[in-house]
Amino acid sequence: MKFTETAPLVPLESFKRTKIIATVGPSTNSYEAILDLIKAGANGLRLNFSHGTHEERIQQIKWIRKASKAYGKPVAIIQDLQGPKIRLGDFDGVITLQAGQSLTFKYKADYAKTGHVPMQYDLSKKVKRGERIYLYDGKILTTVTSVKDDIVHVRVENDGIIIKRKAMNLPDTDFRGDVITKKDREDLAFGSTQDIDYVAQSFVQRPEDIESMRKLLRNLNMNVKIILKFETKLAIENMLEIVEASDVVMVARGDLAVEAAAEAVPIVQRQLIGLCQQLGKPVIVATQMLMSMTESPEPSRAEVSDVATAVILGSDCVMLSDETANGNYPIAAVKTMKKIILYTESHLPLTVKYPYQEDMSRQSSISKAIISLAKDVHAVAIVAETNSGATAIEIARQRPEMPVIAVTNHERTAQQLALVFGVKSYVRPVDRLAATKLTEWLTKNKVFVKGDVLVTASGRYPGVVGTTDTIKVRVLE
């Protein structure tokens, strides 16, 4: 079944251009909940491989594809890898800490017998004297004083407590060579047997980390795109090179706030959104966007402003994590986010200018011409034929004021375009008149009406990558 046989016929004025990613978890672990997430406005569904089993993922992927087909809406599935997530090990009770005291860490230690706090990762081979280690999601700061006999000695800088299995953040430590863990490789091997559209790579520090991931994906014959989770201090220092090497960027603000300081996050977020627009890379803003809705049916005013700001700045996607994975109001959270997006977009343009150089490539020039023509003739939409999705992504990069209707013969391309700003994709067979036939179908179903003006972009060789060379204006009759 093709998506266009059952596609939800959303009026153009109700079409949101900023996309929503929702995380599947215990609160949404059923076919009915996943279908409701998609109907509420989710364009991508994230599977967090830090939790759960492969058996659970198999079932969730089946549910997502079944719901996507039933509703007729392409949905991207994201395999979010854990990466070198470093945590404290197991110990009983609570450890109370005071500023100035000494503390020791050892890989898989028995705290009751040795007094060494256990770690799930052997940091003794990575950390150096003077480097910082944050504990319990940044609540406790410690400084490494020495490393001897596989034991990491630190000085505690502030009062507080720690409990088992809480995260450790190391903003000064170089994990060269260990960004892709054994667990990640096992999860990727599993992912290679599943219908996955994106792989999200965690704790990237340099472009070589992404190239290592790309090589691994090629070896596994995975036809997916890489989402770079931007969450380390070293990533900020290598920002341009890392973004260039990625397919999509996620501003993972939780760990980024600990690694780079909370006050840096709004600036880094803006820098990344601007850079991604310059380089034609979709960008996702994530973490705690509607966090209060895990417990409350309504968001805080600050959260509403946070989502609206991401829209105004030009994000392709905004993401929900705990809100839909573990929250009490998962469907309401998606509906609320969609409502904020639509209201904000209906009051644009609130222009945000980024200081980047003009792209003079042929593809960019064609896209600018398409958008300029569409604006001049008051087109209600741009209809673009695309094989790989590159044409639609390039047009979307220019942030046109009208929707982009993408026509492709590949379901994988349609699903990947589900995360791209302003793009609504439809799957149709390869045909010289694919765009024309789709617009006729949309007109028949009252998405378009008589008298609407459209601008279409196509190529002389349908289904061939990189051949967009024809722009037409069409008045529907």
LUMBA-371292 format. One record per residue (C-alpha): residue in one letter; x, y, z. Coordinates in nm, 4 decimals, decimal comma, always signed. Each point is the difference from the previous one (the first is absolute). Example, Ala and Ser with C-alpha at 12.3 -4.5 7.8 and 13.67 -1.06 7.14 Angstrom:
2
   residuo          x          y          z
         a    +1,2300    -0,4500    +0,7800
         s    +0,1370    +0,3440    -0,0660
//
This chain:
477
   residuo          x          y          z
         m    +0,0000    +0,0000    +0,0000
         k    +0,1276    +0,3439    -0,0918
         f    -0,0248    +0,2790    +0,2541
         t    -0,1989    +0,2186    -0,2371
         e    -0,2932    -0,2442    -0,0071
         t    -0,0859    +0,0795    +0,3625
         a    +0,1938    +0,3213    +0,0712
         p    -0,1617    +0,2399    +0,2504
         l    -0,1290    +0,2916    -0,2031
         v    +0,1194    +0,2948    +0,2065
         p    -0,1070    +0,3451    -0,1255
         l    +0,3004    +0,2154    -0,0914
         e    -0,0831    +0,2532    +0,2706
         s    +0,0216    -0,2790    +0,2622
         f    +0,3318    -0,1338    -0,1240
         k    +0,2828    +0,0427    +0,2513
         r    +0,3449    +0,0538    -0,1489
         t    +0,2035    -0,0721    +0,3161
         k    -0,0101    -0,3739    +0,0673
         i    -0,0468    -0,1925    +0,3261
         i    +0,1977    -0,3005    +0,1254
         a    -0,1495    -0,2018    +0,2857
         t    +0,1794    -0,2661    +0,2060
         v    -0,1651    -0,3397    +0,0422
         g    +0,0169    -0,1411    +0,3543
         p    -0,2091    -0,1632    +0,2716
         s    -0,2703    +0,2685    -0,0287
         t    -0,0445    -0,0629    -0,3742
         n    +0,0882    -0,3678    -0,0308
         s    -0,3020    -0,1168    -0,1997
         y    -0,1276    +0,0171    -0,3560
         e    -0,2889    +0,2237    +0,1016
         a    +0,2290    +0,2495    +0,1782
         i    +0,2415    +0,0130    -0,2931
         l    -0,2855    +0,0584    -0,2433
         d    -0,1278    +0,2785    +0,2268
         l    +0,3479    +0,1600    +0,0074
         i    +0,0076    +0,0046    -0,3806
         k    -0,3538    +0,1365    -0,0256
         a    +0,0816    +0,2687    +0,2599
         g    +0,2848    +0,1329    -0,2154
         a    +0,3134    -0,2129    +0,0473
         n    +0,2100    -0,0240    -0,3177
         g    +0,2823    -0,2072    +0,1461
         l    +0,0119    -0,2572    +0,2777
         r    +0,3147    -0,0486    +0,2058
         l    +0,1018    -0,3324    +0,1489
         n    +0,2442    +0,0581    +0,2859
         f    +0,2433    -0,2927    +0,0014
         s    +0,1281    +0,0956    +0,3445
         h    -0,3041    -0,1905    +0,1260
         g    -0,2082    -0,2994    -0,0966
         t    +0,0660    -0,3243    -0,1862
         h    +0,0337    -0,0862    -0,3666
         e    -0,3189    -0,2058    +0,0241
         e    -0,1882    +0,3090    +0,1163
         r    +0,1468    +0,2020    -0,2877
         i    -0,1104    -0,2569    -0,2588
         q    -0,3572    +0,0335    +0,1201
         q    +0,0150    +0,3804    +0,0139
         i    +0,1381    +0,0260    -0,3546
         k    -0,2810    -0,2257    -0,1266
         w    -0,2553    +0,2188    +0,1774
         i    +0,1506    +0,3201    -0,1430
         r    -0,0018    -0,1261    -0,3585
         k    -0,3513    -0,1413    +0,0366
         a    -0,1285    +0,3299    +0,1440
         s    +0,1843    +0,2017    -0,2633
         k    -0,1607    -0,2022    -0,2794
         a    -0,3431    +0,0040    +0,1630
         y    +0,0042    +0,3790    +0,0343
         g    +0,1768    +0,0512    -0,3321
         k    +0,2749    +0,2205    +0,1403
         p    +0,3764    -0,0578    -0,0460
         v    +0,1671    -0,0225    +0,3409
         a    +0,3745    -0,0107    +0,0682
         i    +0,1329    -0,2595    +0,2457
         i    +0,3104    +0,1081    +0,1935
         q    +0,2331    -0,2513    +0,1655
         d    +0,1597    +0,2094    +0,2745
         l    +0,3225    -0,1679    +0,1145
         q    +0,1171    +0,0257    +0,3590
         g    +0,3648    +0,0752    -0,0816
         p    +0,2600    +0,0185    +0,2785
         k    -0,2592    +0,0898    +0,2617
         i    +0,2057    -0,0177    +0,3169
         r    -0,1813    -0,0764    +0,3215
         l    +0,0737    -0,0881    +0,3584
         g    -0,0297    -0,3687    +0,0816
         d    -0,2157    -0,1718    +0,2600
         f    +0,0286    +0,0669    +0,3719
         d    -0,2459    +0,0071    +0,2865
         g    -0,1589    +0,3140    +0,1351
         v    +0,1165    +0,3587    -0,0365
         i    +0,3581    +0,1307    +0,0191
         t    +0,0189    +0,3433    +0,1639
         l    +0,2811    +0,2246    -0,1257
         q    +0,1571    +0,3171    +0,1423
         a    +0,2063    +0,2637    -0,1758
         g    +0,3730    -0,0651    +0,0316
         q    -0,0183    -0,3711    +0,0742
         s    +0,1808    -0,2655    -0,2061
         l    -0,1874    -0,2658    -0,1956
         t    +0,1155    -0,2956    -0,2089
         f    -0,1564    -0,1759    -0,2981
         k    +0,0792    -0,3454    -0,1356
         y    -0,1491    -0,2029    -0,2826
         k    -0,2566    -0,2502    +0,1376
         a    +0,1265    +0,0416    +0,3585
         d    -0,1820    -0,1314    +0,3061
         y    -0,0629    +0,3182    +0,1994
         a    -0,0870    -0,1800    +0,3244
         k    +0,3305    -0,1923    -0,0027
         t    +0,2453    +0,2478    -0,1553
         g    -0,1438    +0,3501    +0,0525
         h    +0,0497    +0,0689    -0,3732
         v    -0,3121    +0,1290    -0,1752
         p    -0,0722    -0,2379    -0,2906
         m    -0,0151    +0,1179    -0,3635
         q    -0,1565    -0,1752    -0,3003
         y    +0,2914    +0,1179    -0,2202
         d    +0,3739    -0,0120    +0,0711
         l    +0,0804    +0,3713    +0,0134
         s    +0,3521    -0,0658    +0,1334
         k    +0,1148    -0,0457    -0,3593
         k    -0,1468    +0,3328    -0,1145
         v    +0,0046    +0,2707    +0,2681
         k    +0,2962    +0,2181    +0,0957
         r    +0,0871    +0,2128    +0,3001
         g    -0,1871    +0,3302    +0,0111
         e    -0,2955    -0,1184    -0,2098
         r    -0,3538    +0,0434    +0,1313
         i    -0,2492    -0,2789    +0,0664
         y    -0,3620    +0,0962    +0,0623
         l    -0,2207    -0,2462    +0,1899
         y    -0,3751    -0,0477    +0,0285
         d    -0,0921    +0,1966    -0,3142
         g    +0,2311    +0,2892    +0,0919
         k    -0,1050    +0,0398    +0,3648
         i    +0,3475    -0,0851    +0,1349
         l    +0,3294    +0,1298    -0,1398
         t    +0,3251    -0,1862    +0,0620
         t    +0,3550    +0,0585    -0,1256
         v    +0,2433    -0,2811    -0,0817
         t    +0,3058    +0,0184    +0,2268
         s    +0,1753    -0,3189    -0,1145
         v    -0,0418    -0,3376    -0,1710
         k    +0,1839    -0,2953    +0,1545
         d    -0,0411    -0,3757    -0,0407
         d    -0,3281    +0,0303    -0,1916
         i    -0,1441    +0,2220    +0,2740
         v    -0,1164    +0,3561    -0,0741
         h    +0,0554    +0,2395    +0,2929
         v    -0,2085    +0,3174    +0,0086
         r    -0,0657    +0,3009    +0,2208
         v    -0,3664    +0,0815    +0,0677
         e    -0,0739    +0,3667    -0,0699
         n    -0,3497    +0,0383    +0,1519
         d    -0,2322    -0,1628    +0,2517
         g    -0,2630    -0,2464    -0,1106
         i    -0,0884    -0,3640    -0,0450
         i    +0,0415    -0,2717    -0,2632
         i    -0,2017    -0,3165    -0,0601
         k    +0,0596    -0,3019    -0,2186
         r    -0,0085    -0,0007    -0,3813
         k    -0,0110    +0,3790    -0,0358
         a    +0,1771    +0,1608    -0,2948
         m    +0,3592    +0,1239    +0,0014
         n    +0,0938    +0,2860    -0,2347
         l    +0,3602    +0,0724    -0,1005
         p    +0,0197    +0,3226    -0,2037
         d    +0,3823    +0,0070    -0,0033
         t    +0,0654    -0,3645    -0,0873
         d    +0,0879    -0,1223    -0,3488
         f    -0,1638    -0,3335    -0,0838
         r    +0,1781    -0,0360    -0,3333
         g    -0,0726    -0,3438    -0,1440
         d    -0,2692    -0,0940    +0,2516
         v    -0,3029    +0,2001    -0,1174
         i    -0,1577    -0,3080    -0,1623
         t    -0,0295    -0,2568    +0,2770
         k    -0,0416    -0,3780    -0,0068
         k    -0,3678    +0,0470    +0,0877
         d    -0,0424    +0,2453    -0,2886
         r    +0,1478    -0,2545    -0,2430
         e    -0,2347    -0,2702    +0,1280
         d    -0,2969    +0,2358    -0,0288
         l    +0,1027    +0,1020    -0,3530
         a    +0,0290    -0,3650    -0,1054
         f    -0,3563    -0,0405    +0,1252
         g    -0,1066    +0,3234    -0,1735
         s    +0,1371    -0,1281    -0,3310
         t    -0,2736    -0,2666    +0,0051
         q    -0,2759    +0,2546    +0,0694
         d    -0,1818    +0,2764    -0,1893
         i    +0,1976    +0,2972    +0,1375
         d    +0,0303    +0,3445    -0,1675
         y    +0,2498    +0,1811    +0,2248
         v    +0,2732    -0,0918    +0,2461
         a    +0,0705    +0,2587    +0,2726
         q    +0,3651    -0,0037    +0,1115
         s    +0,0714    +0,1090    +0,3573
         f    +0,2916    +0,1950    +0,1538
         v    +0,1791    +0,0783    -0,3277
         q    +0,3172    +0,2014    +0,0564
         r    +0,1549    +0,0338    -0,3479
         p    -0,0884    -0,0686    -0,3669
         e    +0,2005    -0,3231    +0,0026
         d    -0,2592    -0,1443    +0,2375
         i    -0,2712    +0,0504    -0,2626
         e    +0,2162    -0,1483    -0,2759
         s    +0,0548    -0,3081    +0,2175
         m    -0,3757    -0,0296    +0,0387
         r    -0,0544    +0,0442    -0,3742
         k    +0,2488    -0,2772    -0,0751
         l    -0,1722    -0,2290    +0,2483
         l    -0,3393    +0,0723    -0,1572
         r    +0,1386    -0,0789    -0,3478
         n    +0,1396    -0,3305    +0,1250
         l    -0,3438    -0,0837    +0,1406
         n    -0,1644    +0,1100    -0,3268
         m    -0,2278    +0,2415    +0,1880
         n    -0,1792    +0,2535    -0,2219
         v    -0,0364    +0,2620    +0,2730
         k    +0,1031    +0,3561    +0,0760
         i    +0,2084    +0,1037    +0,3034
         i    -0,1377    +0,2384    +0,2615
         l    +0,2887    +0,1582    +0,1889
         k    -0,0948    +0,0604    +0,3635
         f    +0,1842    +0,3190    +0,0854
         e    +0,0727    -0,0315    +0,3734
         t    +0,3736    +0,0306    +0,0773
         k    +0,2451    +0,2819    +0,0588
         l    +0,2379    -0,1329    -0,2666
         a    -0,2858    -0,0031    -0,2506
         i    -0,0391    +0,3758    +0,0499
         e    +0,3697    +0,0479    -0,0761
         n    -0,0407    -0,2077    -0,3192
         m    -0,3453    +0,1326    -0,0898
         l    +0,0410    +0,0743    -0,3717
         e    +0,1835    -0,3219    -0,0868
         i    -0,2434    -0,2145    +0,1987
         v    -0,3112    +0,1559    -0,1549
         e    +0,1512    -0,0385    -0,3477
         a    +0,0594    -0,3713    +0,0654
         s    -0,3540    -0,0688    +0,1279
         d    -0,3353    -0,0414    -0,1764
         v    -0,2157    +0,1503    +0,2756
         v    +0,0890    +0,1836    +0,3229
         m    -0,1763    -0,0365    +0,3344
         v    +0,0599    +0,2672    +0,2643
         a    -0,0014    -0,2353    +0,3016
         r    -0,0325    +0,2717    +0,2598
         g    -0,0016    -0,2195    +0,3124
         d    +0,3543    -0,1357    -0,0103
         l    +0,1159    +0,3101    -0,1890
         a    -0,1009    +0,2164    +0,2972
         v    +0,2180    -0,2080    +0,2343
         e    +0,2914    -0,0361    -0,2407
         a    +0,0124    +0,3610    -0,1197
         a    -0,1875    +0,1986    +0,2721
         a    -0,3713    +0,0758    -0,0083
         e    +0,0492    +0,3633    -0,1036
         a    +0,1775    -0,1130    -0,3174
         v    -0,2915    -0,2115    -0,1247
         p    -0,2198    +0,2801    -0,1485
         i    +0,2979    +0,1400    -0,1914
         v    +0,1156    -0,3406    -0,1245
         q    -0,3583    -0,0782    -0,1015
         r    -0,0166    +0,3134    -0,2143
         q    +0,3445    -0,0603    -0,1485
         l    -0,0933    -0,3535    -0,0980
         i    -0,3359    +0,0929    -0,1532
         g    +0,1665    +0,2701    -0,2097
         l    +0,2859    -0,2270    -0,1054
         c    -0,2404    -0,2793    -0,0916
         q    -0,2026    +0,2367    -0,2174
         q    +0,3205    +0,1104    -0,1717
         l    +0,1113    -0,3573    -0,0674
         g    -0,3435    -0,1431    -0,0790
         k    -0,0123    -0,2341    +0,2998
         p    -0,3310    -0,0567    +0,1831
         v    +0,0245    +0,0951    +0,3686
         i    -0,1908    -0,1299    +0,3039
         v    -0,0379    +0,1836    +0,3322
         a    -0,0413    -0,2501    +0,2842
         t    -0,0227    -0,0537    +0,3764
         q    -0,2555    +0,1227    +0,2541
         m    -0,2033    +0,2077    -0,2439
         l    -0,3283    -0,0748    +0,1808
         m    +0,1450    -0,1764    +0,3038
         s    -0,2725    +0,1100    +0,2418
         m    -0,2492    -0,1968    -0,2110
         t    +0,1440    -0,3243    +0,1324
         e    -0,2073    +0,0780    +0,3106
         s    -0,2347    +0,2819    -0,1017
         p    -0,2548    +0,0220    -0,2841
         e    +0,1208    +0,3539    -0,0754
         p    +0,3498    +0,1340    -0,0799
         s    +0,1674    +0,2895    +0,1758
         r    +0,0153    +0,3373    -0,1739
         a    +0,3793    -0,0313    -0,0218
         e    -0,0371    -0,3319    -0,1834
         v    -0,2467    +0,1489    -0,2479
         s    +0,2502    +0,2782    -0,0650
         d    +0,2798    -0,2560    -0,0411
         v    -0,1888    -0,1895    -0,2723
         a    -0,1050    +0,3221    -0,1734
         t    +0,3588    +0,1274    +0,0051
         a    +0,1233    -0,3197    -0,1666
         v    -0,2608    +0,0531    -0,2723
         i    +0,0921    +0,3670    -0,0500
         l    +0,3701    -0,0850    -0,0188
         g    -0,0701    -0,2414    -0,2848
         s    +0,0240    -0,3499    +0,1479
         d    -0,1132    -0,2855    -0,2213
         c    -0,1227    -0,2044    +0,2986
         v    -0,0758    +0,0298    +0,3672
         m    +0,0174    -0,3132    +0,2132
         l    -0,1801    -0,1502    +0,2975
         s    +0,1837    -0,2503    +0,2221
         d    -0,1336    -0,0870    +0,3467
         e    -0,3203    +0,1843    -0,0829
         t    -0,1139    -0,2818    -0,2332
         a    +0,2214    -0,2837    +0,1255
         n    -0,0871    +0,0099    +0,3715
         g    -0,2430    +0,2873    +0,0458
         n    -0,3613    -0,0049    +0,1096
         y    -0,1207    +0,2048    -0,2980
         p    +0,1936    -0,1223    -0,3086
         i    -0,2658    +0,0716    -0,2638
         a    -0,0866    +0,3363    +0,1543
         a    +0,3698    +0,0947    -0,0100
         v    +0,0130    -0,0585    -0,3777
         k    -0,3269    +0,1887    -0,0538
         t    +0,1274    +0,2894    +0,2123
         m    +0,3271    +0,0152    -0,1919
         k    -0,1886    +0,0006    -0,3310
         k    -0,2272    +0,2805    +0,1245
         i    +0,3031    +0,2116    +0,0964
         i    +0,1646    -0,0647    -0,3375
         l    -0,3100    +0,0920    -0,2019
         y    -0,0630    +0,3187    +0,1977
         t    +0,3630    +0,1089    -0,0298
         e    +0,0195    -0,0760    -0,3714
         s    -0,3257    +0,1846    -0,0653
         h    +0,1637    +0,3136    +0,1433
         l    +0,3244    -0,0247    -0,1938
         p    +0,2090    +0,1397    -0,1552
         l    +0,1885    +0,1046    +0,3068
         t    +0,3294    +0,0054    -0,1844
         v    +0,3199    -0,1378    +0,1456
         k    +0,3114    +0,0700    -0,2021
         y    +0,3104    -0,2178    +0,0210
         p    +0,3448    +0,1280    -0,1058
         y    +0,0955    -0,2605    -0,2554
         q    +0,1337    +0,0133    -0,3535
         e    -0,2319    -0,0257    -0,2989
         d    -0,0104    -0,3453    -0,1627
         m    +0,0651    +0,0466    -0,3744
         s    -0,0350    -0,3661    -0,1030
         r    -0,2250    -0,0954    -0,2932
         q    -0,2386    -0,1917    +0,2244
         s    -0,0312    +0,2952    +0,2374
         s    -0,0586    +0,2400    -0,2888
         i    -0,2755    -0,2204    -0,1419
         s    -0,1668    -0,0202    +0,3404
         k    +0,0134    +0,3776    +0,0438
         a    -0,1541    +0,0452    -0,3452
         i    -0,2809    -0,2427    +0,0882
         i    -0,0801    +0,1848    +0,3230
         s    +0,0267    +0,3455    -0,1590
         l    -0,2342    -0,0993    -0,2811
         a    -0,2446    -0,1592    +0,2441
         k    -0,0069    +0,3194    +0,2035
         d    -0,0438    +0,2252    -0,3056
         v    -0,2957    -0,1989    -0,1381
         h    -0,1565    -0,0445    +0,3478
         a    +0,0252    -0,3783    -0,0168
         v    -0,1747    -0,1920    +0,2779
         a    +0,2652    -0,2746    -0,0084
         i    +0,3147    -0,1269    -0,1666
         v    -0,0237    -0,3539    -0,1406
         a    +0,3425    -0,1632    -0,0374
         e    +0,0810    -0,3384    -0,1490
         t    +0,2920    -0,1559    +0,1863
         n    +0,1733    -0,3371    +0,0005
         s    +0,2479    +0,0278    +0,2862
         g    -0,1731    +0,2911    +0,1746
         a    +0,2829    +0,2427    -0,0823
         t    -0,2198    +0,2353    -0,2053
         a    -0,2594    +0,0313    +0,2758
         i    +0,2684    +0,0496    +0,2661
         e    +0,1691    +0,2737    -0,2025
         i    -0,3288    +0,1842    -0,0566
         a    -0,0865    -0,0356    +0,3690
         r    +0,3425    +0,1379    +0,0949
         q    -0,1067    +0,3347    -0,1475
         r    -0,3019    -0,0007    +0,2393
         p    -0,2748    +0,0833    -0,2558
         e    -0,3232    +0,1521    +0,1272
         m    -0,2147    -0,2612    -0,1774
         p    -0,0108    -0,3795    +0,0556
         v    +0,2222    -0,2325    -0,2025
         i    -0,1803    -0,3073    -0,1365
         a    +0,2610    -0,2683    -0,0738
         v    -0,0755    -0,2792    -0,2475
         t    +0,2270    -0,3036    +0,0200
         n    -0,0097    -0,3633    -0,1048
         h    +0,1906    -0,1155    +0,3109
         e    -0,1733    -0,0568    +0,3345
         r    +0,3369    +0,0378    +0,1777
         t    +0,0434    +0,3494    -0,1525
         a    -0,3562    +0,0969    +0,0983
         q    +0,0607    -0,1181    +0,3561
         q    +0,3316    +0,1856    +0,0288
         l    -0,1588    +0,3181    -0,1377
         a    -0,2538    -0,0205    +0,2842
         l    +0,2567    +0,1843    +0,2162
         v    +0,0758    +0,2792    -0,2492
         f    -0,1424    +0,3499    +0,0447
         g    -0,3141    +0,0753    -0,2006
         v    +0,0040    -0,3214    -0,2049
         k    -0,3016    -0,2277    -0,0371
         s    +0,0944    -0,3084    -0,1996
         y    -0,2019    -0,2411    -0,2120
         v    +0,1069    -0,3297    -0,1544
         r    -0,0879    -0,0431    -0,3690
         p    +0,1364    -0,2261    -0,2775
         v    +0,2723    +0,1346    -0,2309
         d    -0,1845    +0,1973    -0,2651
         r    +0,0758    +0,2976    -0,2226
         l    -0,3261    +0,1528    +0,1260
         a    +0,0350    -0,1027    +0,3661
         a    -0,0367    +0,3558    +0,1327
         t    -0,2963    +0,0723    -0,2287
         k    -0,1827    -0,3184    +0,1002
         l    +0,0584    +0,0683    +0,3701
         t    -0,1343    +0,3564    -0,0234
         e    -0,3070    -0,1316    -0,1821
         w    -0,0538    -0,2522    +0,2808
         l    +0,0427    +0,2709    +0,2653
         t    -0,2398    +0,2273    -0,1893
         k    -0,2571    -0,2785    -0,0256
         n    +0,0294    -0,0398    +0,3776
         k    -0,0361    +0,3758    +0,0592
         v    +0,3507    +0,0680    +0,1353
         f    +0,0416    +0,2283    -0,3023
         v    -0,2925    +0,1856    -0,1611
         k    -0,0766    +0,1395    -0,3423
         g    +0,2034    +0,3124    -0,0683
         d    +0,2901    -0,0944    +0,2302
         v    +0,3431    +0,0763    -0,1430
         l    +0,2781    -0,2576    +0,0412
         v    +0,3670    -0,0018    -0,0933
         t    +0,1361    -0,3435    -0,0892
         a    +0,3636    -0,1107    -0,0156
         s    +0,0987    -0,3142    -0,1864
         g    +0,2727    -0,1546    -0,2130
         r    +0,0190    -0,1301    -0,3521
         y    +0,0915    -0,3441    +0,1335
         p    -0,2590    -0,1031    +0,2641
         g    +0,1448    -0,2105    +0,2815
         v    +0,3603    +0,1053    -0,0693
         v    +0,1848    +0,1809    +0,2814
         g    +0,1176    +0,3579    -0,0641
         t    -0,1870    +0,0773    -0,3242
         t    -0,2433    +0,2738    +0,1129
         d    +0,0055    +0,2507    -0,2864
         t    -0,3608    +0,0899    -0,0841
         i    -0,2198    +0,2563    +0,1775
         k    -0,3634    +0,0523    -0,0975
         v    -0,2893    +0,2181    +0,1141
         r    -0,3384    -0,1702    +0,0030
         v    -0,3435    +0,1524    +0,0611
         l    -0,2462    -0,2676    +0,1075
         e    -0,3177    -0,0202    -0,2050
//
